[in-house]
Amino acid sequence: MNVFQPWQLLLVTLAGWINRQQQDVVAYIQEENRTKNKLKGKRIRFTNDERRRLAVKGKILGRGVLREVASIVTPDTILAWHRKLIAQKWDYSKRRGPGRPPVKEEIAKLTVRMARENPSWGYTTIMGALFNLGHVVARETVRNILKAHGIEPAPDRSKRLPWSTFLKAHWESMGATDLFTVEVWTMNGLVRYYVLFFIKLSSRRVHVAGITANPHANWM
């Protein structure tokens, strides 16, 4: 049985973080491309739903990454949209009168999870799934929850398979590889060694394929 060394555990953690960040970048770029399709030589006029979706995905990336990938609006604009459109309570509790009470937060989270894990599910299907779990929620409420979280309707979600959904479907058969360096004191002084490793994504098992001080083409 293989036992992870401390550096291996650090490596696995870093690889998982990089993988998640790559998924988030792809999701943001997909949303930008969807909006760009409206251009046709004209100035983009964003709808509130488009601002929400860009704001949700952009906020996850943060200002630093947005500077590298955002191409249709500035990072400051995206983050400002998030403050204005996303950081508000979707249930409008401040404006609530004697009518229907707001949906509980746990039901809202479940609704969002269902939509993200099932791209083909529309508002009615999600409403039915919630009912099967004992939650009576109106179709319009499901719609408002998803809009407030920047999630597009089912026809748009199902046309573009989310990167996270693709990864989930193929996770068991996917791997990753990279190199990292280690400085080692030898008889000839400090030598930099290059370590080639592979990771099976589903199990996070790390396999060190080779170590060399000279990673030339033939060695690779």
mmCIF file of the C-alpha atoms, coordinates in Angstrom:
data_MODEL
# 
_entry.id   MODEL 
# 
loop_
_atom_site.group_PDB 
_atom_site.id 
_atom_site.type_symbol 
_atom_site.label_atom_id 
_atom_site.label_alt_id 
_atom_site.label_comp_id 
_atom_site.label_asym_id 
_atom_site.label_entity_id 
_atom_site.label_seq_id 
_atom_site.pdbx_PDB_ins_code 
_atom_site.Cartn_x 
_atom_site.Cartn_y 
_atom_site.Cartn_z 
_atom_site.occupancy 
_atom_site.B_iso_or_equiv 
_atom_site.pdbx_formal_charge 
_atom_site.auth_seq_id 
_atom_site.auth_comp_id 
_atom_site.auth_asym_id 
_atom_site.auth_atom_id 
_atom_site.pdbx_PDB_model_num 
ATOM 1   C CA . MET A 1 1   ? 0.000   0.000  0.000   1.00 0.00 ? 1   MET A CA 1 
ATOM 2   C CA . ASN A 1 2   ? 1.396   3.391  -1.069  1.00 0.00 ? 2   ASN A CA 1 
ATOM 3   C CA . VAL A 1 3   ? 1.630   6.063  1.629   1.00 0.00 ? 3   VAL A CA 1 
ATOM 4   C CA . PHE A 1 4   ? 1.475   9.713  0.611   1.00 0.00 ? 4   PHE A CA 1 
ATOM 5   C CA . GLN A 1 5   ? 4.454   11.811 1.600   1.00 0.00 ? 5   GLN A CA 1 
ATOM 6   C CA . PRO A 1 6   ? 3.745   15.395 2.771   1.00 0.00 ? 6   PRO A CA 1 
ATOM 7   C CA . TRP A 1 7   ? 4.877   16.850 -0.561  1.00 0.00 ? 7   TRP A CA 1 
ATOM 8   C CA . GLN A 1 8   ? 2.569   14.451 -2.410  1.00 0.00 ? 8   GLN A CA 1 
ATOM 9   C CA . LEU A 1 9   ? -0.432  15.527 -0.341  1.00 0.00 ? 9   LEU A CA 1 
ATOM 10  C CA . LEU A 1 10  ? 0.411   19.164 -1.060  1.00 0.00 ? 10  LEU A CA 1 
ATOM 11  C CA . LEU A 1 11  ? 0.716   18.347 -4.741  1.00 0.00 ? 11  LEU A CA 1 
ATOM 12  C CA . VAL A 1 12  ? -2.649  16.591 -4.858  1.00 0.00 ? 12  VAL A CA 1 
ATOM 13  C CA . THR A 1 13  ? -4.341  19.507 -3.079  1.00 0.00 ? 13  THR A CA 1 
ATOM 14  C CA . LEU A 1 14  ? -2.797  21.988 -5.507  1.00 0.00 ? 14  LEU A CA 1 
ATOM 15  C CA . ALA A 1 15  ? -3.813  19.894 -8.511  1.00 0.00 ? 15  ALA A CA 1 
ATOM 16  C CA . GLY A 1 16  ? -7.416  19.777 -7.286  1.00 0.00 ? 16  GLY A CA 1 
ATOM 17  C CA . TRP A 1 17  ? -7.488  23.549 -6.798  1.00 0.00 ? 17  TRP A CA 1 
ATOM 18  C CA . ILE A 1 18  ? -6.064  24.184 -10.284 1.00 0.00 ? 18  ILE A CA 1 
ATOM 19  C CA . ASN A 1 19  ? -8.618  21.806 -11.795 1.00 0.00 ? 19  ASN A CA 1 
ATOM 20  C CA . ARG A 1 20  ? -11.532 23.611 -10.154 1.00 0.00 ? 20  ARG A CA 1 
ATOM 21  C CA . GLN A 1 21  ? -10.190 26.997 -11.213 1.00 0.00 ? 21  GLN A CA 1 
ATOM 22  C CA . GLN A 1 22  ? -9.874  25.824 -14.816 1.00 0.00 ? 22  GLN A CA 1 
ATOM 23  C CA . GLN A 1 23  ? -13.521 24.725 -14.737 1.00 0.00 ? 23  GLN A CA 1 
ATOM 24  C CA . ASP A 1 24  ? -14.549 28.151 -13.437 1.00 0.00 ? 24  ASP A CA 1 
ATOM 25  C CA . VAL A 1 25  ? -12.549 29.932 -16.163 1.00 0.00 ? 25  VAL A CA 1 
ATOM 26  C CA . VAL A 1 26  ? -14.140 27.796 -18.889 1.00 0.00 ? 26  VAL A CA 1 
ATOM 27  C CA . ALA A 1 27  ? -17.629 28.477 -17.479 1.00 0.00 ? 27  ALA A CA 1 
ATOM 28  C CA . TYR A 1 28  ? -17.002 32.237 -17.537 1.00 0.00 ? 28  TYR A CA 1 
ATOM 29  C CA . ILE A 1 29  ? -15.608 32.214 -21.093 1.00 0.00 ? 29  ILE A CA 1 
ATOM 30  C CA . GLN A 1 30  ? -18.605 30.186 -22.281 1.00 0.00 ? 30  GLN A CA 1 
ATOM 31  C CA . GLU A 1 31  ? -20.940 32.800 -20.821 1.00 0.00 ? 31  GLU A CA 1 
ATOM 32  C CA . GLU A 1 32  ? -18.997 35.622 -22.483 1.00 0.00 ? 32  GLU A CA 1 
ATOM 33  C CA . ASN A 1 33  ? -19.121 33.841 -25.843 1.00 0.00 ? 33  ASN A CA 1 
ATOM 34  C CA . ARG A 1 34  ? -22.874 33.377 -25.457 1.00 0.00 ? 34  ARG A CA 1 
ATOM 35  C CA . THR A 1 35  ? -23.269 37.114 -24.974 1.00 0.00 ? 35  THR A CA 1 
ATOM 36  C CA . LYS A 1 36  ? -20.877 37.964 -27.836 1.00 0.00 ? 36  LYS A CA 1 
ATOM 37  C CA . ASN A 1 37  ? -23.152 36.142 -30.266 1.00 0.00 ? 37  ASN A CA 1 
ATOM 38  C CA . LYS A 1 38  ? -25.473 39.167 -30.037 1.00 0.00 ? 38  LYS A CA 1 
ATOM 39  C CA . LEU A 1 39  ? -22.799 41.583 -31.225 1.00 0.00 ? 39  LEU A CA 1 
ATOM 40  C CA . LYS A 1 40  ? -22.998 41.545 -35.038 1.00 0.00 ? 40  LYS A CA 1 
ATOM 41  C CA . GLY A 1 41  ? -21.041 44.781 -35.150 1.00 0.00 ? 41  GLY A CA 1 
ATOM 42  C CA . LYS A 1 42  ? -23.247 46.535 -32.637 1.00 0.00 ? 42  LYS A CA 1 
ATOM 43  C CA . ARG A 1 43  ? -22.737 47.627 -29.073 1.00 0.00 ? 43  ARG A CA 1 
ATOM 44  C CA . ILE A 1 44  ? -23.789 44.980 -26.573 1.00 0.00 ? 44  ILE A CA 1 
ATOM 45  C CA . ARG A 1 45  ? -26.843 45.853 -24.517 1.00 0.00 ? 45  ARG A CA 1 
ATOM 46  C CA . PHE A 1 46  ? -26.864 43.523 -21.539 1.00 0.00 ? 46  PHE A CA 1 
ATOM 47  C CA . THR A 1 47  ? -30.048 42.237 -19.995 1.00 0.00 ? 47  THR A CA 1 
ATOM 48  C CA . ASN A 1 48  ? -30.227 41.827 -16.221 1.00 0.00 ? 48  ASN A CA 1 
ATOM 49  C CA . ASP A 1 49  ? -30.099 38.051 -16.626 1.00 0.00 ? 49  ASP A CA 1 
ATOM 50  C CA . GLU A 1 50  ? -26.878 38.304 -18.653 1.00 0.00 ? 50  GLU A CA 1 
ATOM 51  C CA . ARG A 1 51  ? -25.370 40.605 -16.037 1.00 0.00 ? 51  ARG A CA 1 
ATOM 52  C CA . ARG A 1 52  ? -26.314 38.153 -13.302 1.00 0.00 ? 52  ARG A CA 1 
ATOM 53  C CA . ARG A 1 53  ? -24.760 35.170 -15.073 1.00 0.00 ? 53  ARG A CA 1 
ATOM 54  C CA . LEU A 1 54  ? -21.526 37.022 -15.853 1.00 0.00 ? 54  LEU A CA 1 
ATOM 55  C CA . ALA A 1 55  ? -21.427 38.422 -12.318 1.00 0.00 ? 55  ALA A CA 1 
ATOM 56  C CA . VAL A 1 56  ? -21.883 34.999 -10.702 1.00 0.00 ? 56  VAL A CA 1 
ATOM 57  C CA . LYS A 1 57  ? -19.181 33.343 -12.797 1.00 0.00 ? 57  LYS A CA 1 
ATOM 58  C CA . GLY A 1 58  ? -16.860 36.364 -12.661 1.00 0.00 ? 58  GLY A CA 1 
ATOM 59  C CA . LYS A 1 59  ? -17.077 36.745 -8.883  1.00 0.00 ? 59  LYS A CA 1 
ATOM 60  C CA . ILE A 1 60  ? -15.847 33.148 -8.482  1.00 0.00 ? 60  ILE A CA 1 
ATOM 61  C CA . LEU A 1 61  ? -12.723 33.944 -10.525 1.00 0.00 ? 61  LEU A CA 1 
ATOM 62  C CA . GLY A 1 62  ? -11.814 37.148 -8.714  1.00 0.00 ? 62  GLY A CA 1 
ATOM 63  C CA . ARG A 1 63  ? -10.317 40.366 -10.008 1.00 0.00 ? 63  ARG A CA 1 
ATOM 64  C CA . GLY A 1 64  ? -6.869  38.940 -10.818 1.00 0.00 ? 64  GLY A CA 1 
ATOM 65  C CA . VAL A 1 65  ? -8.094  36.152 -13.094 1.00 0.00 ? 65  VAL A CA 1 
ATOM 66  C CA . LEU A 1 66  ? -10.746 38.406 -14.641 1.00 0.00 ? 66  LEU A CA 1 
ATOM 67  C CA . ARG A 1 67  ? -7.994  40.766 -15.798 1.00 0.00 ? 67  ARG A CA 1 
ATOM 68  C CA . GLU A 1 68  ? -6.625  37.878 -17.864 1.00 0.00 ? 68  GLU A CA 1 
ATOM 69  C CA . VAL A 1 69  ? -9.856  36.449 -19.315 1.00 0.00 ? 69  VAL A CA 1 
ATOM 70  C CA . ALA A 1 70  ? -12.559 39.168 -19.353 1.00 0.00 ? 70  ALA A CA 1 
ATOM 71  C CA . SER A 1 71  ? -12.907 40.610 -22.853 1.00 0.00 ? 71  SER A CA 1 
ATOM 72  C CA . ILE A 1 72  ? -16.255 42.405 -23.125 1.00 0.00 ? 72  ILE A CA 1 
ATOM 73  C CA . VAL A 1 73  ? -16.403 44.321 -19.827 1.00 0.00 ? 73  VAL A CA 1 
ATOM 74  C CA . THR A 1 74  ? -13.836 45.268 -17.210 1.00 0.00 ? 74  THR A CA 1 
ATOM 75  C CA . PRO A 1 75  ? -13.342 43.301 -13.975 1.00 0.00 ? 75  PRO A CA 1 
ATOM 76  C CA . ASP A 1 76  ? -14.548 46.338 -12.003 1.00 0.00 ? 76  ASP A CA 1 
ATOM 77  C CA . THR A 1 77  ? -17.805 46.347 -13.964 1.00 0.00 ? 77  THR A CA 1 
ATOM 78  C CA . ILE A 1 78  ? -18.378 42.634 -13.396 1.00 0.00 ? 78  ILE A CA 1 
ATOM 79  C CA . LEU A 1 79  ? -17.748 42.930 -9.660  1.00 0.00 ? 79  LEU A CA 1 
ATOM 80  C CA . ALA A 1 80  ? -19.987 45.990 -9.480  1.00 0.00 ? 80  ALA A CA 1 
ATOM 81  C CA . TRP A 1 81  ? -22.756 43.974 -11.147 1.00 0.00 ? 81  TRP A CA 1 
ATOM 82  C CA . HIS A 1 82  ? -22.272 41.310 -8.515  1.00 0.00 ? 82  HIS A CA 1 
ATOM 83  C CA . ARG A 1 83  ? -22.630 43.802 -5.693  1.00 0.00 ? 83  ARG A CA 1 
ATOM 84  C CA . LYS A 1 84  ? -25.769 45.279 -7.252  1.00 0.00 ? 84  LYS A CA 1 
ATOM 85  C CA . LEU A 1 85  ? -27.572 42.263 -8.682  1.00 0.00 ? 85  LEU A CA 1 
ATOM 86  C CA . ILE A 1 86  ? -26.291 39.183 -6.858  1.00 0.00 ? 86  ILE A CA 1 
ATOM 87  C CA . ALA A 1 87  ? -25.634 40.303 -3.293  1.00 0.00 ? 87  ALA A CA 1 
ATOM 88  C CA . GLN A 1 88  ? -29.314 41.185 -2.887  1.00 0.00 ? 88  GLN A CA 1 
ATOM 89  C CA . LYS A 1 89  ? -31.723 38.718 -1.353  1.00 0.00 ? 89  LYS A CA 1 
ATOM 90  C CA . TRP A 1 90  ? -33.650 37.068 -4.169  1.00 0.00 ? 90  TRP A CA 1 
ATOM 91  C CA . ASP A 1 91  ? -36.725 36.595 -1.996  1.00 0.00 ? 91  ASP A CA 1 
ATOM 92  C CA . TYR A 1 92  ? -37.427 40.369 -1.739  1.00 0.00 ? 92  TYR A CA 1 
ATOM 93  C CA . SER A 1 93  ? -38.105 39.972 1.994   1.00 0.00 ? 93  SER A CA 1 
ATOM 94  C CA . LYS A 1 94  ? -37.722 43.711 2.613   1.00 0.00 ? 94  LYS A CA 1 
ATOM 95  C CA . ARG A 1 95  ? -40.642 44.407 0.269   1.00 0.00 ? 95  ARG A CA 1 
ATOM 96  C CA . ARG A 1 96  ? -42.746 41.517 1.499   1.00 0.00 ? 96  ARG A CA 1 
ATOM 97  C CA . GLY A 1 97  ? -46.229 42.306 2.643   1.00 0.00 ? 97  GLY A CA 1 
ATOM 98  C CA . PRO A 1 98  ? -48.872 39.997 4.070   1.00 0.00 ? 98  PRO A CA 1 
ATOM 99  C CA . GLY A 1 99  ? -48.641 37.609 1.085   1.00 0.00 ? 99  GLY A CA 1 
ATOM 100 C CA . ARG A 1 100 ? -46.645 34.425 0.504   1.00 0.00 ? 100 ARG A CA 1 
ATOM 101 C CA . PRO A 1 101 ? -43.587 34.000 2.789   1.00 0.00 ? 101 PRO A CA 1 
ATOM 102 C CA . PRO A 1 102 ? -40.090 33.676 1.297   1.00 0.00 ? 102 PRO A CA 1 
ATOM 103 C CA . VAL A 1 103 ? -38.745 30.284 0.290   1.00 0.00 ? 103 VAL A CA 1 
ATOM 104 C CA . LYS A 1 104 ? -36.410 28.770 2.838   1.00 0.00 ? 104 LYS A CA 1 
ATOM 105 C CA . GLU A 1 105 ? -32.714 29.035 2.080   1.00 0.00 ? 105 GLU A CA 1 
ATOM 106 C CA . GLU A 1 106 ? -32.226 25.253 2.065   1.00 0.00 ? 106 GLU A CA 1 
ATOM 107 C CA . ILE A 1 107 ? -34.923 24.854 -0.605  1.00 0.00 ? 107 ILE A CA 1 
ATOM 108 C CA . ALA A 1 108 ? -33.278 27.567 -2.697  1.00 0.00 ? 108 ALA A CA 1 
ATOM 109 C CA . LYS A 1 109 ? -29.922 25.783 -2.436  1.00 0.00 ? 109 LYS A CA 1 
ATOM 110 C CA . LEU A 1 110 ? -31.542 22.481 -3.424  1.00 0.00 ? 110 LEU A CA 1 
ATOM 111 C CA . THR A 1 111 ? -33.203 24.145 -6.418  1.00 0.00 ? 111 THR A CA 1 
ATOM 112 C CA . VAL A 1 112 ? -29.883 25.558 -7.610  1.00 0.00 ? 112 VAL A CA 1 
ATOM 113 C CA . ARG A 1 113 ? -28.163 22.204 -7.130  1.00 0.00 ? 113 ARG A CA 1 
ATOM 114 C CA . MET A 1 114 ? -30.814 20.389 -9.165  1.00 0.00 ? 114 MET A CA 1 
ATOM 115 C CA . ALA A 1 115 ? -30.475 22.854 -12.030 1.00 0.00 ? 115 ALA A CA 1 
ATOM 116 C CA . ARG A 1 116 ? -26.685 22.651 -12.115 1.00 0.00 ? 116 ARG A CA 1 
ATOM 117 C CA . GLU A 1 117 ? -26.526 18.864 -11.921 1.00 0.00 ? 117 GLU A CA 1 
ATOM 118 C CA . ASN A 1 118 ? -29.331 18.338 -14.463 1.00 0.00 ? 118 ASN A CA 1 
ATOM 119 C CA . PRO A 1 119 ? -28.892 20.766 -17.401 1.00 0.00 ? 119 PRO A CA 1 
ATOM 120 C CA . SER A 1 120 ? -31.994 19.471 -19.230 1.00 0.00 ? 120 SER A CA 1 
ATOM 121 C CA . TRP A 1 121 ? -34.396 20.043 -16.312 1.00 0.00 ? 121 TRP A CA 1 
ATOM 122 C CA . GLY A 1 122 ? -36.763 22.967 -16.796 1.00 0.00 ? 122 GLY A CA 1 
ATOM 123 C CA . TYR A 1 123 ? -38.671 24.909 -14.162 1.00 0.00 ? 123 TYR A CA 1 
ATOM 124 C CA . THR A 1 124 ? -41.606 22.471 -14.159 1.00 0.00 ? 124 THR A CA 1 
ATOM 125 C CA . THR A 1 125 ? -39.380 19.406 -13.821 1.00 0.00 ? 125 THR A CA 1 
ATOM 126 C CA . ILE A 1 126 ? -37.482 20.949 -10.917 1.00 0.00 ? 126 ILE A CA 1 
ATOM 127 C CA . MET A 1 127 ? -40.775 21.921 -9.298  1.00 0.00 ? 127 MET A CA 1 
ATOM 128 C CA . GLY A 1 128 ? -41.905 18.283 -9.567  1.00 0.00 ? 128 GLY A CA 1 
ATOM 129 C CA . ALA A 1 129 ? -38.641 16.970 -8.150  1.00 0.00 ? 129 ALA A CA 1 
ATOM 130 C CA . LEU A 1 130 ? -38.970 19.317 -5.183  1.00 0.00 ? 130 LEU A CA 1 
ATOM 131 C CA . PHE A 1 131 ? -42.556 18.158 -4.654  1.00 0.00 ? 131 PHE A CA 1 
ATOM 132 C CA . ASN A 1 132 ? -41.355 14.531 -4.587  1.00 0.00 ? 132 ASN A CA 1 
ATOM 133 C CA . LEU A 1 133 ? -39.051 15.532 -1.729  1.00 0.00 ? 133 LEU A CA 1 
ATOM 134 C CA . GLY A 1 134 ? -41.920 17.140 0.177   1.00 0.00 ? 134 GLY A CA 1 
ATOM 135 C CA . HIS A 1 135 ? -41.338 20.777 -0.868  1.00 0.00 ? 135 HIS A CA 1 
ATOM 136 C CA . VAL A 1 136 ? -44.286 22.605 -2.444  1.00 0.00 ? 136 VAL A CA 1 
ATOM 137 C CA . VAL A 1 137 ? -42.808 25.408 -4.567  1.00 0.00 ? 137 VAL A CA 1 
ATOM 138 C CA . ALA A 1 138 ? -44.434 27.288 -7.445  1.00 0.00 ? 138 ALA A CA 1 
ATOM 139 C CA . ARG A 1 139 ? -42.927 27.181 -10.942 1.00 0.00 ? 139 ARG A CA 1 
ATOM 140 C CA . GLU A 1 140 ? -42.472 30.958 -10.890 1.00 0.00 ? 140 GLU A CA 1 
ATOM 141 C CA . THR A 1 141 ? -40.570 30.660 -7.612  1.00 0.00 ? 141 THR A CA 1 
ATOM 142 C CA . VAL A 1 142 ? -38.193 28.132 -9.171  1.00 0.00 ? 142 VAL A CA 1 
ATOM 143 C CA . ARG A 1 143 ? -37.672 30.547 -12.060 1.00 0.00 ? 143 ARG A CA 1 
ATOM 144 C CA . ASN A 1 144 ? -36.920 33.454 -9.716  1.00 0.00 ? 144 ASN A CA 1 
ATOM 145 C CA . ILE A 1 145 ? -34.445 31.397 -7.687  1.00 0.00 ? 145 ILE A CA 1 
ATOM 146 C CA . LEU A 1 146 ? -32.477 30.343 -10.769 1.00 0.00 ? 146 LEU A CA 1 
ATOM 147 C CA . LYS A 1 147 ? -32.507 33.846 -12.237 1.00 0.00 ? 147 LYS A CA 1 
ATOM 148 C CA . ALA A 1 148 ? -31.217 35.302 -8.971  1.00 0.00 ? 148 ALA A CA 1 
ATOM 149 C CA . HIS A 1 149 ? -28.329 32.813 -9.008  1.00 0.00 ? 149 HIS A CA 1 
ATOM 150 C CA . GLY A 1 150 ? -27.382 33.588 -12.605 1.00 0.00 ? 150 GLY A CA 1 
ATOM 151 C CA . ILE A 1 151 ? -28.543 30.233 -13.993 1.00 0.00 ? 151 ILE A CA 1 
ATOM 152 C CA . GLU A 1 152 ? -29.976 30.296 -17.508 1.00 0.00 ? 152 GLU A CA 1 
ATOM 153 C CA . PRO A 1 153 ? -33.163 28.415 -18.540 1.00 0.00 ? 153 PRO A CA 1 
ATOM 154 C CA . ALA A 1 154 ? -33.009 24.701 -19.417 1.00 0.00 ? 154 ALA A CA 1 
ATOM 155 C CA . PRO A 1 155 ? -32.924 25.097 -23.230 1.00 0.00 ? 155 PRO A CA 1 
ATOM 156 C CA . ASP A 1 156 ? -29.742 27.178 -22.976 1.00 0.00 ? 156 ASP A CA 1 
ATOM 157 C CA . ARG A 1 157 ? -28.180 25.006 -20.264 1.00 0.00 ? 157 ARG A CA 1 
ATOM 158 C CA . SER A 1 158 ? -28.775 21.758 -22.185 1.00 0.00 ? 158 SER A CA 1 
ATOM 159 C CA . LYS A 1 159 ? -27.365 23.131 -25.456 1.00 0.00 ? 159 LYS A CA 1 
ATOM 160 C CA . ARG A 1 160 ? -24.005 23.749 -23.844 1.00 0.00 ? 160 ARG A CA 1 
ATOM 161 C CA . LEU A 1 161 ? -22.853 20.913 -21.632 1.00 0.00 ? 161 LEU A CA 1 
ATOM 162 C CA . PRO A 1 162 ? -21.170 22.562 -18.616 1.00 0.00 ? 162 PRO A CA 1 
ATOM 163 C CA . TRP A 1 163 ? -17.509 21.728 -18.210 1.00 0.00 ? 163 TRP A CA 1 
ATOM 164 C CA . SER A 1 164 ? -18.152 20.508 -14.681 1.00 0.00 ? 164 SER A CA 1 
ATOM 165 C CA . THR A 1 165 ? -20.852 18.122 -15.949 1.00 0.00 ? 165 THR A CA 1 
ATOM 166 C CA . PHE A 1 166 ? -18.527 16.767 -18.636 1.00 0.00 ? 166 PHE A CA 1 
ATOM 167 C CA . LEU A 1 167 ? -15.790 16.181 -16.062 1.00 0.00 ? 167 LEU A CA 1 
ATOM 168 C CA . LYS A 1 168 ? -18.218 14.460 -13.705 1.00 0.00 ? 168 LYS A CA 1 
ATOM 169 C CA . ALA A 1 169 ? -19.331 12.070 -16.466 1.00 0.00 ? 169 ALA A CA 1 
ATOM 170 C CA . HIS A 1 170 ? -15.756 11.090 -17.421 1.00 0.00 ? 170 HIS A CA 1 
ATOM 171 C CA . TRP A 1 171 ? -14.070 11.492 -14.040 1.00 0.00 ? 171 TRP A CA 1 
ATOM 172 C CA . GLU A 1 172 ? -13.257 7.799  -13.550 1.00 0.00 ? 172 GLU A CA 1 
ATOM 173 C CA . SER A 1 173 ? -11.279 7.591  -16.793 1.00 0.00 ? 173 SER A CA 1 
ATOM 174 C CA . MET A 1 174 ? -9.451  10.931 -16.646 1.00 0.00 ? 174 MET A CA 1 
ATOM 175 C CA . GLY A 1 175 ? -5.929  11.703 -15.524 1.00 0.00 ? 175 GLY A CA 1 
ATOM 176 C CA . ALA A 1 176 ? -3.584  14.667 -15.350 1.00 0.00 ? 176 ALA A CA 1 
ATOM 177 C CA . THR A 1 177 ? 0.160   15.074 -15.682 1.00 0.00 ? 177 THR A CA 1 
ATOM 178 C CA . ASP A 1 178 ? 2.739   17.764 -14.995 1.00 0.00 ? 178 ASP A CA 1 
ATOM 179 C CA . LEU A 1 179 ? 6.278   18.438 -13.811 1.00 0.00 ? 179 LEU A CA 1 
ATOM 180 C CA . PHE A 1 180 ? 7.528   20.012 -10.617 1.00 0.00 ? 180 PHE A CA 1 
ATOM 181 C CA . THR A 1 181 ? 11.053  20.707 -9.381  1.00 0.00 ? 181 THR A CA 1 
ATOM 182 C CA . VAL A 1 182 ? 12.948  19.784 -6.235  1.00 0.00 ? 182 VAL A CA 1 
ATOM 183 C CA . GLU A 1 183 ? 16.262  21.270 -5.125  1.00 0.00 ? 183 GLU A CA 1 
ATOM 184 C CA . VAL A 1 184 ? 18.625  18.537 -3.816  1.00 0.00 ? 184 VAL A CA 1 
ATOM 185 C CA . TRP A 1 185 ? 22.048  18.887 -2.207  1.00 0.00 ? 185 TRP A CA 1 
ATOM 186 C CA . THR A 1 186 ? 24.514  16.478 -3.836  1.00 0.00 ? 186 THR A CA 1 
ATOM 187 C CA . MET A 1 187 ? 28.295  15.937 -3.888  1.00 0.00 ? 187 MET A CA 1 
ATOM 188 C CA . ASN A 1 188 ? 28.408  18.488 -6.695  1.00 0.00 ? 188 ASN A CA 1 
ATOM 189 C CA . GLY A 1 189 ? 26.361  21.078 -4.838  1.00 0.00 ? 189 GLY A CA 1 
ATOM 190 C CA . LEU A 1 190 ? 22.699  22.080 -5.185  1.00 0.00 ? 190 LEU A CA 1 
ATOM 191 C CA . VAL A 1 191 ? 21.029  20.318 -8.132  1.00 0.00 ? 191 VAL A CA 1 
ATOM 192 C CA . ARG A 1 192 ? 17.557  20.931 -9.467  1.00 0.00 ? 192 ARG A CA 1 
ATOM 193 C CA . TYR A 1 193 ? 15.636  17.730 -10.260 1.00 0.00 ? 193 TYR A CA 1 
ATOM 194 C CA . TYR A 1 194 ? 12.523  17.580 -12.425 1.00 0.00 ? 194 TYR A CA 1 
ATOM 195 C CA . VAL A 1 195 ? 9.783   15.166 -11.359 1.00 0.00 ? 195 VAL A CA 1 
ATOM 196 C CA . LEU A 1 196 ? 7.239   13.881 -13.897 1.00 0.00 ? 196 LEU A CA 1 
ATOM 197 C CA . PHE A 1 197 ? 4.021   12.705 -12.245 1.00 0.00 ? 197 PHE A CA 1 
ATOM 198 C CA . PHE A 1 198 ? 0.528   11.520 -13.142 1.00 0.00 ? 198 PHE A CA 1 
ATOM 199 C CA . ILE A 1 199 ? -2.689  11.780 -11.114 1.00 0.00 ? 199 ILE A CA 1 
ATOM 200 C CA . LYS A 1 200 ? -5.800  9.629  -11.474 1.00 0.00 ? 200 LYS A CA 1 
ATOM 201 C CA . LEU A 1 201 ? -8.436  12.273 -10.851 1.00 0.00 ? 201 LEU A CA 1 
ATOM 202 C CA . SER A 1 202 ? -11.103 10.034 -9.327  1.00 0.00 ? 202 SER A CA 1 
ATOM 203 C CA . SER A 1 203 ? -8.859  8.564  -6.624  1.00 0.00 ? 203 SER A CA 1 
ATOM 204 C CA . ARG A 1 204 ? -6.202  11.328 -6.432  1.00 0.00 ? 204 ARG A CA 1 
ATOM 205 C CA . ARG A 1 205 ? -3.580  8.564  -6.579  1.00 0.00 ? 205 ARG A CA 1 
ATOM 206 C CA . VAL A 1 206 ? -0.214  10.025 -7.618  1.00 0.00 ? 206 VAL A CA 1 
ATOM 207 C CA . HIS A 1 207 ? 2.275   8.036  -9.690  1.00 0.00 ? 207 HIS A CA 1 
ATOM 208 C CA . VAL A 1 208 ? 5.812   9.395  -10.069 1.00 0.00 ? 208 VAL A CA 1 
ATOM 209 C CA . ALA A 1 209 ? 6.885   8.399  -13.580 1.00 0.00 ? 209 ALA A CA 1 
ATOM 210 C CA . GLY A 1 210 ? 10.449  9.697  -13.568 1.00 0.00 ? 210 GLY A CA 1 
ATOM 211 C CA . ILE A 1 211 ? 13.002  12.016 -12.002 1.00 0.00 ? 211 ILE A CA 1 
ATOM 212 C CA . THR A 1 212 ? 15.870  13.666 -13.865 1.00 0.00 ? 212 THR A CA 1 
ATOM 213 C CA . ALA A 1 213 ? 18.135  16.688 -13.704 1.00 0.00 ? 213 ALA A CA 1 
ATOM 214 C CA . ASN A 1 214 ? 17.983  17.037 -17.498 1.00 0.00 ? 214 ASN A CA 1 
ATOM 215 C CA . PRO A 1 215 ? 14.426  16.681 -18.894 1.00 0.00 ? 215 PRO A CA 1 
ATOM 216 C CA . HIS A 1 216 ? 15.399  16.557 -22.585 1.00 0.00 ? 216 HIS A CA 1 
ATOM 217 C CA . ALA A 1 217 ? 13.060  15.451 -25.380 1.00 0.00 ? 217 ALA A CA 1 
ATOM 218 C CA . ASN A 1 218 ? 14.224  11.843 -25.453 1.00 0.00 ? 218 ASN A CA 1 
ATOM 219 C CA . TRP A 1 219 ? 13.658  11.478 -21.688 1.00 0.00 ? 219 TRP A CA 1 
ATOM 220 C CA . MET A 1 220 ? 10.162  12.910 -21.980 1.00 0.00 ? 220 MET A CA 1 
# 
